[in-house]
Amino acid sequence: MYTFVEKLIDRGSASVNIDNILLLSHTKVHMIELIEQLHHVRQMKNFEIVPEKSFYVLMTVKFLRHECGNLTIKPIHSDNDGIHKLKTPT
């Protein structure tokens, strides 16, 4: 199927609109490389990409003093230690 559609695109007989894209990476540097590669393919094959449906996600993110990843949530200890050292109001 892909080769058939690719031939149509190369001849200018078809246009492709990519509706949903999810790029995953472990580092910001790798994420930028993926975005550049996607942009290059988009230009070469004349793909239309819907920005509102394109998501670029790091494999782990920091959220509410936790590091969240695929099926994991770990507290960031340096942040939690600071919270525990706060004095309670009297």
C-alpha positions as CSV (number, residue, x, y, z in Angstrom):
1,M,0.0,0.0,0.0
2,Y,2.7,2.4,1.0
3,T,4.7,2.0,-2.3
4,F,1.5,2.6,-4.3
5,V,0.7,5.8,-2.4
6,E,4.4,6.9,-2.6
7,K,4.3,6.6,-6.4
8,L,1.2,8.7,-6.6
9,I,2.7,11.3,-4.3
10,D,6.0,11.4,-6.4
11,R,3.9,11.9,-9.6
12,G,1.9,14.7,-7.9
13,S,-1.3,12.6,-8.2
14,A,-1.9,12.4,-4.4
15,S,-1.5,14.6,-1.4
16,V,-1.1,13.3,2.1
17,N,-2.4,15.0,5.2
18,I,-0.9,13.6,8.4
19,D,-3.5,14.0,11.1
20,N,-1.7,12.8,14.3
21,I,2.0,12.7,15.0
22,L,3.6,11.7,18.3
23,L,7.4,12.0,18.5
24,L,9.1,10.5,21.6
25,S,12.6,11.1,22.8
26,H,14.8,10.7,25.8
27,T,16.6,14.1,25.3
28,K,15.8,17.5,24.0
29,V,18.7,17.3,21.5
30,H,17.3,14.0,20.0
31,M,13.8,15.6,19.9
32,I,15.1,18.5,17.8
33,E,16.8,16.0,15.5
34,L,13.5,14.1,15.1
35,I,11.6,17.3,14.3
36,E,14.2,18.3,11.7
37,Q,13.9,14.9,10.1
38,L,10.1,15.1,10.0
39,H,10.3,18.6,8.5
40,H,12.7,17.3,5.8
41,V,10.5,14.4,4.9
42,R,7.5,16.7,4.9
43,Q,9.2,19.0,2.4
44,M,10.5,16.2,0.1
45,K,7.1,14.4,0.0
46,N,4.9,17.4,0.2
47,F,3.1,16.2,3.3
48,E,0.7,18.5,5.1
49,I,1.1,18.4,8.9
50,V,-1.6,19.7,11.2
51,P,0.3,21.5,14.0
52,E,-2.6,21.3,16.4
53,K,-2.4,17.5,16.2
54,S,1.4,17.1,16.4
55,F,2.9,16.4,19.8
56,Y,6.5,16.3,20.8
57,V,7.1,14.4,24.0
58,L,10.1,13.7,26.1
59,M,10.1,10.2,27.6
60,T,10.3,11.7,31.1
61,V,9.1,15.0,32.3
62,K,9.2,16.9,35.6
63,F,5.7,17.5,36.9
64,L,4.7,18.6,40.4
65,R,8.1,17.7,41.9
66,H,8.0,14.3,40.3
67,E,9.7,12.7,37.3
68,C,7.0,11.1,35.3
69,G,7.7,8.5,32.5
70,N,6.2,5.5,30.9
71,L,4.4,3.8,33.7
72,T,6.7,5.4,36.3
73,I,6.4,8.3,38.8
74,K,9.4,9.1,41.0
75,P,9.6,11.9,43.5
76,I,12.5,14.4,43.0
77,H,14.2,14.0,46.3
78,S,16.0,17.4,46.3
79,D,12.7,19.2,46.0
80,N,10.9,17.0,48.6
81,D,13.8,17.4,51.1
82,G,13.3,21.2,50.9
83,I,9.6,20.8,51.6
84,H,10.2,18.6,54.6
85,K,12.7,21.1,56.1
86,L,10.1,23.9,56.1
87,K,9.0,25.0,59.5
88,T,5.3,24.6,60.4
89,P,3.6,27.9,61.2
90,T,2.7,28.4,64.8
